Amino acid sequence: MVSTAEAIAYAELIVYIPIFLLTAVIIFRHGFQKQLGWIYLTIFCIIRVAGAIFEIKREHAPTNKTDIEWSEILQSVGLSPLLLASMGLLKRVTDEVSNHVRSMNNQFLPTSGIANIITKRATANSRRSRIIQIAQLPTMIALILCIAGGTDEAGSEVSQGKNLMKGGIAVFAVIYVLLFALSVITMKDVGNAPREEKRIYMVVLIALPLIAVRLLWSILSAFGHNSDFSLQSPKPLIQLFMATIEEFIVVLCYTAVGLIV
C-alpha cells in the first residue's frame, strides 16, 4: 500500500517533470538574457523531481541513510530557487520600468523639469534592480547552509546541523522581507511598465503570500519543537498543505506567465 508521503512524491513527479520541460521551452524561446526567474524555476523543478525520487526510495528502504539524507536536504532547499525566481522576475520588471522611463526622458528632454523627475525615477529603479541582484548572494549562502545543515543532521553532528539549518532559514526570512518590501515599492512605478511586465509583477504579488506560508513551514521545522514539522519525519498532510501545494501554485503561475509573455 502506498503511504501518503509516497503518494505526494509521485504527484510531484507527475507535476514537475512536465513543468521542467515547459520552463526549458520558455528559456530557449526568450533567450537566456533576462530569464533568470525561469532559470531558477527550472532548477527548482530539478530539485523537486530529485527529492521525490529520494522520498520514494526512502519509503521503500527506510534504513537507507543516503536516501533519508538527500530527501531531507532537497526538501529544505526548495525555498532558495523560489526566492531567486521571484527576485529574478521582479528584477526584470524593474529593469523594464527603468528602460521605459529613460525612453520617456529622451522624448521630453527639452522640458528639464519633467526630464529631471523621470531621470530620478529611472535611477531609483536601477538601484532597486541592483539591490535585487546583490540579494541573490545571501540567498545562495543560505542554500549552502541548509545543505550543510541537512548533511550534518543526517550524520553524527546533529546539533551543528540544526544550527546551520536555522541560520539558512533565518537568511531566507530576511530575504523574503526584502523581496516583499521591494515588491511594494515597485507598485508605484509598475504603471510605467509594458503590459507583459505588469502581468509578471501581478504574478509575483500573488506568489508572495504563498511563499510566506512555505517559509512559515520551514521556520516551524527549524525552530519549533513539534515533530509534525520536523524534516526528519514531517506529518505528510501538514507538509502537503503548507509547502507542497504552495510551491506548486507558485511554479504554475510563474510558468503560465512565462508562456504568455
N, C-alpha and C positions, 0 to 999 in steps of 0.2 A: 504493500500500500504506500502511495506517495504521501510524504509529510507535507505540511503547509509550507515550510521553508523550501523544500524541493520544488513544490508547485510554483512558488514565486520565482525561483531560479529559472525554471522552464519558461515562464511567462516573460521574463527579462530577455531570454534568448530570442523568443518569438518577436518581441518588440524591437530590441536594439540592433539585431542583425540587419533588418530592412532599413532602419533609420541610419545606420552606419553607411549603407550604400547611397542613401539619399543625400546625406551630408557630403559624401565624396563627390557626388554629382554637382552639388551646389558650389563646392570649392573649385572644381575644374571648369564649371560653367562661367563663373565670375572671375576666375583667376585668383592667385594667391594674395595679391595686393588687397589690403583692407578686408581680408577674410578671416582675421584671427578668431573672431567669435565662433565661426563654424568649424575652424580647425580644432579648437578646443572641444567643440561638441563632438567631433569625430573621435577625439582622444577619449572623451567620456564614454562613448559607446563601446570602444575597445575595452575600457576598464570594466564596464558593466558586463560585457559578454564574458570576459576572462573571470570576473568574480562569480558569475552564475555557474560557470563550468566547475570552478573550485568548490562552490557550495554544493553542487550535485555530487561531486566526488566525495566531499566531506560527509554527506548524508549516507553514502554507501560504505564509506570507510571511516567511521567516527574516531578511530585511534590514530589515523594518519596525521602527524603533526604538521607536515608540509602543507597539506590541503587546508587544515584549520588556520594556519598562519596566514596563508595567502588570501583565504576567504575573508578574514578579519581585516587585513591590510587594505584590500581592494574596496571593502565596504566603507572603510574610514576615509579614503582619499577621494570619494566622489564629490565632495564639496569644492575641491580645488578647481577642476575643469569647469564646473558650473559657474563659479565666481569669475573665472578667467573668461569664459564665453560671454557672460553678461557684461564684463568690463570691455571686452573686445567690441561688442555691438554698440555699447554706449560711446566708446571712443570713435567708432565710425560715424555715429550721429553728430557728435561734437565737431569732428573734422569737416563734415559736410556743411554744418551750420557756419563754421568759420570760413570755409571757401565761398559760401553763398554771400556772407556778409562782406567779404573782400571784393567780390564782383560788384556788389552794390556800391562799395566805396569808390570803385573806378568810374561808375556811372555818375555819381554825384560829386566827383572830385572838385568841381568849381565851387560848390557850396561847402565852404570849410567847416561850418558848424556841424552839419549833418555828417560830413566825412569824418570829423574827429570822433563823434559819438560812435559811428559804425566801426571805426578803427579800434577804439577801446573795446568794443564788444567782441571783435574778432580776436584781439589779444587775450581777452578773458577766456574765450572758448579754447584758444590754443593752449593756454596754461592748464585749463581743465583737462585737456587731452593728454598733456604731459604728465599730470598727476595720475591719471588712469594708467598710463604706460609704466610709471615708476612703481605703482601699487602692485604690478604683476610680480615684481621680485619677492616681496614678503609673502605673497600667495604661494609662490614656488617653494620658499623656505618652509612655510607651514606644511606643505605637501611632504617635504623631506622629513620633517619632524614626525609626522603621522606614520610614515613608512618605517622610520627608525623605531618609533614607539611601539608599533604593532609587532615588529620583529623581536624587540626586547621582551614584550609581554608574552609572546609565544614561547620565548626561551626561558632562561633562568633569572633574568633581571627584570622581574615584574614591576617592581617599584619604580625603577628608572624609566621603564617603558610607559607607565601611566603618566609620569611627569612630562615626558616628551609629547605624549598624545595630548595632554592638557595644554601644553604650550602651543601646539599646532592648532588646536580648536580655538584657543584664545585669539590667535592671529587671524583665523578665519572670521571670528566675530568682529574684530576691528575692521577688517577689510569689508565686511558686509555693511557696517555702519557707514564707512567711507563711500561705498557704492550707492547706498541709499541717499546719502547727502548729495552726492554729485548728480544723481538722477533727479532729485527735487530741484536743484539749482538749474539744471538743464531745461526744466519745464518752461522757464520764462523766455528761452531762446528757440525752443523747438518749432515755434511758428514760422521761423525763417528757413526751416529745412524743407527739402523736396518731399513730396507726398510719400515716397518709398521709405525715406528715413523716419518720417513721422510714424509709419507703421512699425518699424523696428523699435522705435522709442516706446510706443504703447505696449508692445510685447514685453519689453524689459520691465516696464512698470507692473504688468500682470505677473511676471515671474518673481518679483521681489518678495511678496508675502509667502509664496510657495517655498522659496529658498529660505525664508526666515523659519518656517516650520521645520524644514530639513536641518537647518542649523541648530534649532532647539533640540532636536533628537540627538545630534552629536554632542551638544553641551550636556544633556542629561546622561548620555553614555559615558562621557569623560569625567564629569564632575559629580554626578549623582551616585547614590548607593543602592539604587533599585536594580536588581538583577534583570528585570524585564527589559532594561535599556542597555545592558552590557553588550559589548561587541562579541564577547566570547559565546554567550548564549542568549541573544535577544529574543523577546517574545515576537514570533513571526507577524502576528496581526498588528502589533504596535509599529513594527518596522514597516509594514506594508502601508499603513495609513499616515505615518509621519515622515517617511523617507521615500519609499519606492514609488508611490502614486505621485507625489510632488515632483520627483525627478522626472518621471515620465511626462507629466503635463508640461513642464518647462522645456524639455527636449523637443516635444511635439510642437510646441508653439514656436520655438526658435527655428526648427526645421521647416515648418509651414511658411513662416515669413521669409525664410531664405529662398524657398521655391517661388514665392510670389514676386519678390523684388528682383 
